[in-house]
Amino acid sequence: MKKLMNDPRAVTEQTVAGYVRAHAGRLRRVGTGYGVARVEPLLPGTVAVIGGGGSGHEPMHLGYVGAGLLAGAVPGEIFSAPTPEAILEVVTATHAGAGVLFVVGNYSGDRFNFELAAERCAERGIPTHTVVVADDVGLGELIRADNRRGIAGMLVAAKVLGAAAERGDDLESLAEIGARLGHGIASMGVGLRAGTSPLADVASFDLGEDEMEIGIGIHGELGRDRLPRQRADAIADLLVGETLAELAPPAGDSLLVFVNGLGGTPPGELALFFDAVARSLEGRGYGVARVLVGTHVTALDMQGVSLTLGRFDSELLSLWDAPVDTPALRAP
């Protein structure tokens, strides 16, 4: 697999350096690790929302540091958790006196290292809370609900929580919103071609030209089923059915719809897939309340797509609609 890189072992360092150079008026390096923070400090008394996890998912998390979203981001090496030291450096750089909210995916390494960082924050008198995102329903009954992975729903959660912090919510209120989000977001992905790590130079798994993997993760993990490749309408209907079954919205409800490219899917195909998703929802008696379509939470260069549905009340929708200004997401 051909890639634009120098030394494979320096990919994360040079990726972070490139993000900061490209957005020098918005982002700054923090400490000795890969941490990044806003150039403009938070207002005193604002909770700092920090996201983090392995790199290889860009623009998540680096691209979402900015007004209305993250105060800072802590990437690790490719598909590896950031160190507690790097997390603490970002906390020190962003803490504005009201505590810190961590938003992380449900992966053992991420959870463990953020827990260690939270303990060190407590020693310094900095209150923290961690929202663990576990939105992936793709493995169905193969795993317990509390072992579900965090995938594209991590961005949805970070957007809502970042907006709530920006309006002045305290740490306790943000924790309550995080709990509500845990019951209101469901995601599922399908892979058409595996991603390739620059550290390995081989695909994370073999997939035939006429095959697709249902329920894939964002670290090259296999899903639950390998099926013959199908038309976009059939794939959309499958993902809509699975995510709706998890959320169980009342008939006639309207949902947040997030169609996410996994790194190697062209924008035109994502638009086509959203159209298929919208028609599938309409055929089942549901509407579309809000839409996000694009490549946001990737698995390196994997060809495929994930669908996230959100069952949001009026407050969560208003937080989703709140202004955001980051390198990878801006609205209005």
Phi and psi in degrees as a GROMACS rama.xvg file:
@    title "Ramachandran Plot"
@    xaxis  label "Phi"
@    yaxis  label "Psi"
@TYPE xy
-84.1869  134.357  LYS-2
-138.156  150.754  LYS-3
-83.7808  100.035  LEU-4
-161.318  169.865  MET-5
-107.177  -108.094  ASN-6
-78.5835  122.464  ASP-7
-54.3378  -29.9838  PRO-8
-75.0816  -11.6414  ARG-9
-106.797  9.34057  ALA-10
-60.6952  -45.5963  VAL-11
-64.9261  -47.0875  THR-12
-56.8663  -45.8819  GLU-13
-76.3587  -27.3496  GLN-14
-65.6254  -47.68  THR-15
-61.6254  -44.2327  VAL-16
-59.403  -40.6025  ALA-17
-66.4972  -41.1696  GLY-18
-59.7819  -45.7203  TYR-19
-68.4239  -40.2776  VAL-20
-63.1807  -42.1991  ARG-21
-68.9705  -24.8468  ALA-22
-128.914  49.4872  HIS-23
-61.8533  -27.1099  ALA-24
-80.4852  -7.48586  GLY-25
-116.548  -38.2453  ARG-26
-116.17  151.074  LEU-27
-141.585  147.298  ARG-28
-71.4235  150.126  ARG-29
-129.35  125.888  VAL-30
66.6275  -154.289  GLY-31
-101.204  -5.34509  THR-32
-96.2405  -147.021  GLY-33
-100.245  11.0411  TYR-34
-64.6656  147.72  GLY-35
-135.251  143.077  VAL-36
-136.836  166.237  ALA-37
-64.142  146.399  ARG-38
-69.002  -44.2833  VAL-39
-81.1438  119.035  GLU-40
-68.8893  157.518  PRO-41
-66.5389  153.299  LEU-42
-65.3646  141.711  LEU-43
-53.9793  137.787  PRO-44
87.827  7.0867  GLY-45
-97.9987  135.706  THR-46
-68.8635  133.867  VAL-47
-88.1878  118.622  ALA-48
-95.3756  121.534  VAL-49
-122.881  130.602  ILE-50
-112.578  154.861  GLY-51
-169.443  164.074  GLY-52
162.202  -174.465  GLY-53
-61.8823  150.308  GLY-54
-77.8553  176.713  SER-55
100.711  -1.86441  GLY-56
-113.062  15.0683  HIS-57
-57.3671  141.503  GLU-58
-80.6335  -6.42164  PRO-59
-69.0662  128.698  MET-60
-103.248  -17.7922  HIS-61
-56.013  -39.9782  LEU-62
-72.8415  -4.70805  GLY-63
-115.634  21.5712  TYR-64
-87.7268  119.88  VAL-65
159.74  -179.543  GLY-66
-57.8206  131.496  ALA-67
84.907  0.606507  GLY-68
-139.506  -114.78  LEU-69
-89.2585  143.054  LEU-70
-79.6423  -29.8131  ALA-71
-160.63  163.078  GLY-72
-135.663  147.962  ALA-73
-131.147  89.6221  VAL-74
-79.3649  150.085  PRO-75
-100.99  -167.751  GLY-76
-65.4034  174.35  GLU-77
-57.6232  121.379  ILE-78
57.0849  28.1139  PHE-79
-129.834  145.824  SER-80
-66.3713  147.498  ALA-81
-68.5072  155.379  PRO-82
-76.7084  153.682  THR-83
-57.9556  -35.0366  PRO-84
-63.6054  -43.7161  GLU-85
-65.5772  -38.6576  ALA-86
-62.1573  -45.1243  ILE-87
-63.6616  -34.2248  LEU-88
-63.336  -40.0528  GLU-89
-70.6918  -38.1937  VAL-90
-57.7147  -48.4978  VAL-91
-59.873  -36.8861  THR-92
-77.3154  -21.7568  ALA-93
-115.161  -20.3653  THR-94
-55.6853  128.109  HIS-95
-119.247  20.2308  ALA-96
98.8768  -4.51312  GLY-97
-117.323  10.4492  ALA-98
98.9135  177.891  GLY-99
-132.615  135.39  VAL-100
-110.71  120.133  LEU-101
-92.4714  135.711  PHE-102
-119.322  112.504  VAL-103
-135.554  155.591  VAL-104
-78.7017  160.154  GLY-105
-83.289  74.4047  ASN-106
-128.314  138.881  TYR-107
-59.361  -42.5204  SER-108
-64.4213  -44.0708  GLY-109
-62.7887  -46.7034  ASP-110
-62.3528  -43.6159  ARG-111
-63.6007  -46.9666  PHE-112
-70.854  -35.2497  ASN-113
-70.4796  -31.8276  PHE-114
-64.8794  -41.8833  GLU-115
-61.713  -42.2598  LEU-116
-64.0744  -38.3302  ALA-117
-63.1835  -38.571  ALA-118
-63.1805  -40.3761  GLU-119
-70.0501  -32.7647  ARG-120
-63.1249  -43.3035  CYS-121
-60.1667  -38.7401  ALA-122
-61.8563  -26.5685  GLU-123
-96.183  4.52056  ARG-124
79.6793  20.2192  GLY-125
-104.214  113.797  ILE-126
-72.211  144.551  PRO-127
-137.681  161.509  THR-128
-145.935  145.173  HIS-129
-116.094  125.335  THR-130
-98.3862  116.098  VAL-131
-98.109  120.804  VAL-132
-93.702  125.017  VAL-133
-135.502  64.5662  ALA-134
-90.5643  -9.33264  ASP-135
-78.2852  112.979  ASP-136
-100.849  9.38544  VAL-137
-66.8201  -23.6692  GLY-138
-91.9579  -0.567585  LEU-139
54.9409  -131.1  GLY-140
-84.5273  4.16341  GLU-141
-69.2799  -22.7739  LEU-142
-134.123  160.066  ILE-143
-71.4617  153.001  ARG-144
-58.3462  -34.9162  ALA-145
-77.2489  -3.63701  ASP-146
-104.605  5.52208  ASN-147
-63.4574  147.806  ARG-148
-81.4284  158.078  ARG-149
-95.1308  123.599  GLY-150
-124.968  -125.212  ILE-151
-63.708  -22.5056  ALA-152
-60.2161  -17.8508  GLY-153
-60.359  -38.2284  MET-154
-69.7167  -41.679  LEU-155
-59.3919  -47.1329  VAL-156
-62.8733  -44.1018  ALA-157
-63.8221  -38.576  ALA-158
-63.3992  -47.1168  LYS-159
-66.9873  -45.7119  VAL-160
-69.0942  -36.5899  LEU-161
-63.2584  -39.4397  GLY-162
-66.0842  -39.7228  ALA-163
-65.7814  -39.3038  ALA-164
-64.6009  -38.856  ALA-165
-64.2554  -33.4245  GLU-166
-79.9661  -6.70036  ARG-167
108.64  10.283  GLY-168
-61.7399  143.916  ASP-169
-84.439  176.136  ASP-170
-63.1375  -38.4607  LEU-171
-64.2252  -42.3818  GLU-172
-65.3756  -39.2093  SER-173
-65.1041  -37.5276  LEU-174
-62.5946  -38.8155  ALA-175
-67.23  -41.4723  GLU-176
-64.1386  -40.4026  ILE-177
-59.3362  -39.6508  GLY-178
-64.9916  -40.163  ALA-179
-64.17  -39.7515  ARG-180
-62.7348  -33.6353  LEU-181
-60.2432  -26.3137  GLY-182
-98.561  -3.53511  HIS-183
-117.335  6.09978  GLY-184
-127.995  133.977  ILE-185
-139.437  137.195  ALA-186
-134.167  157.116  SER-187
-158.102  142.488  MET-188
-123.64  161.542  GLY-189
-135.389  134.781  VAL-190
-107.819  134.795  GLY-191
-105.705  -22.3136  LEU-192
-153.712  135.754  ARG-193
-70.8555  153.723  ALA-194
-81.2297  162.477  GLY-195
-124.598  122.434  THR-196
-78.746  138.688  SER-197
-64.0886  -17.8452  PRO-198
-82.8398  -18.4279  LEU-199
-115.461  -31.3207  ALA-200
63.1632  19.696  ASP-201
-136.102  152.596  VAL-202
-61.9913  147.575  ALA-203
-68.5853  -22.9803  SER-204
-158.697  161.159  PHE-205
-90.7356  134.492  ASP-206
-141.397  121.872  LEU-207
-65.8328  160.117  GLY-208
-60.7331  -27.9907  GLU-209
-106.523  23.683  ASP-210
-123.068  158.532  GLU-211
-140.108  150.812  MET-212
-108.382  121.123  GLU-213
-95.1843  130.727  ILE-214
85.8622  25.3498  GLY-215
-68.3568  157.448  ILE-216
-95.5938  -168.549  GLY-217
-109.7  15.1475  ILE-218
-122.904  21.5187  HIS-219
83.9298  10.5386  GLY-220
-72.3639  142.969  GLU-221
-68.6538  158.936  LEU-222
-95.0777  -151.763  GLY-223
-100.619  -21.9985  ARG-224
-142.611  144.626  ASP-225
-115.211  119.133  ARG-226
-123.556  160.838  LEU-227
-59.7136  140.792  PRO-228
-58.2426  137.098  ARG-229
-122.339  170.191  GLN-230
-69.0654  158.125  ARG-231
-57.9582  -39.7994  ALA-232
-59.4748  -41.9312  ASP-233
-69.2333  -39.4307  ALA-234
-65.2063  -44.9711  ILE-235
-60.3033  -42.9916  ALA-236
-64.808  -36.4787  ASP-237
-63.9286  -48.9064  LEU-238
-67.0282  -39.6333  LEU-239
-60.862  -45.4249  VAL-240
-61.0487  -43.2323  GLY-241
-67.6443  -43.815  GLU-242
-72.4297  -36.3345  THR-243
-63.6855  -40.0926  LEU-244
-59.8071  -34.1568  ALA-245
-72.3867  -43.6109  GLU-246
-80.9443  -30.3219  LEU-247
49.2285  55.219  ALA-248
-73.2311  152.585  PRO-249
-65.9113  152.979  PRO-250
-56.6489  137.41  ALA-251
86.7433  -3.54715  GLY-252
-67.9851  155.788  ASP-253
-112.803  141.103  SER-254
-124.398  152.081  LEU-255
-69.8105  134.023  LEU-256
-124.206  122.297  VAL-257
-123.772  109.924  PHE-258
-100.258  117.721  VAL-259
-117.818  125.349  ASN-260
-78.8588  143.26  GLY-261
-93.4037  7.96755  LEU-262
126.936  -30.8971  GLY-263
-122.496  18.1082  GLY-264
-105.024  123.894  THR-265
-63.2172  151.317  PRO-266
-56.4495  -36.7104  PRO-267
-62.1798  -38.3843  GLY-268
-68.8531  -34.0251  GLU-269
-65.851  -39.8949  LEU-270
-64.1535  -43.9343  ALA-271
-60.6104  -40.9946  LEU-272
-67.9416  -38.7455  PHE-273
-60.5214  -41.2657  PHE-274
-58.2295  -41.7676  ASP-275
-65.1081  -39.5303  ALA-276
-63.8955  -46.0326  VAL-277
-61.6053  -41.2843  ALA-278
-67.3634  -36.4924  ARG-279
-64.9763  -42.6166  SER-280
-62.8877  -46.1229  LEU-281
-60.7319  -38.2061  GLU-282
-66.737  -20.5783  GLY-283
-97.8734  1.2867  ARG-284
90.9574  19.8399  GLY-285
-115.761  155.137  TYR-286
-109.63  175.646  GLY-287
-111.663  115.276  VAL-288
-85.9265  -43.9542  ALA-289
-144.581  155.54  ARG-290
-134.518  137.071  VAL-291
-136.06  123.352  LEU-292
-129.391  124.439  VAL-293
164.242  -178.974  GLY-294
-97.6168  107.28  THR-295
-127.434  -45.2788  HIS-296
-122.809  99.516  VAL-297
-104.781  171.421  THR-298
-125.318  67.0356  ALA-299
59.0533  -117.96  LEU-300
-111.051  27.7268  ASP-301
-60.6432  136.361  MET-302
-90.6258  121.339  GLN-303
162.586  -171.624  GLY-304
-151.818  151.198  VAL-305
-123.202  152.189  SER-306
-118.103  128.405  LEU-307
-117.802  128.551  THR-308
-111.793  140.763  LEU-309
-124.298  127.882  GLY-310
-98.5342  98.8305  ARG-311
-114.532  139.756  PHE-312
-83.8177  -178.59  ASP-313
-63.1679  -34.8435  SER-314
-67.6676  -45.451  GLU-315
-64.5791  -37.0352  LEU-316
-64.5065  -39.2627  LEU-317
-66.3592  -34.9582  SER-318
-69.6434  -38.1221  LEU-319
-61.7074  -36.7853  TRP-320
-79.2402  -11.4535  ASP-321
-62.2437  149.533  ALA-322
-57.1374  143.893  PRO-323
-143.083  140.048  VAL-324
-141.719  91.622  ASP-325
-131.756  167.319  THR-326
-57.1339  -34.9078  PRO-327
-106.587  -6.67778  ALA-328
-150.9  122.789  LEU-329
-135.949  135.963  ARG-330
-163.61  145.745  ALA-331
